[in-house]
Amino acid sequence: MSTLETENVATRWLSSAEQRAWRVHLSAHKLLMHRLDRELSSFGLSLNDYEILVNLSESQGHRMRMSDLADATIQSRSRLSHQISRMEAASLVVRESCSSDRRGTFAVLTAHGWEMIKKVAPYHVTGVREHFLDLLGDEQLQFLERAYTPIVDHLKKLR
């Protein structure tokens, strides 16, 4: 339900348990993203840079259409364009025109970008394990996956 639709509906305020769950989720997400971002900064990367490098490294030919990359990283086209410009300046990616669609542009991982992702990935995975995965048991991880999947599915439909 959108904000405009709620004007004629009574607000369902959060219970104490819901409020605690929501706030601990927000805190965990913010603290984890901040920690992982700080760890990547020692390599001159942000978490957003790393996500783009991962997407490109896992794509056919290490390239993606900018529009697809924006969707994959959940960024606006203009924000991604600015980020790609910064990454181009660092020689991590280049833009290439799409021969089949003059309006289309590809983001392409450079050799330097490929070397960077290979260098940084082990450190990032270690951080993900240390600050998240290793703090939870198998049942908790399975529960998180089951709990978040319908939320992700719902939100993807709204994009």
Secondary structure as UniProt FT lines:
FT   HELIX           4..8
FT   HELIX           16..41
FT   TURN            42..44
FT   HELIX           47..57
FT   HELIX           60..62
FT   STRAND          63..65
FT   HELIX           66..73
FT   HELIX           77..89
FT   TURN            90..91
FT   STRAND          93..98
FT   TURN            99..100
FT   STRAND          101..109
FT   HELIX           111..131
FT   HELIX           133..135
FT   HELIX           138..158
//
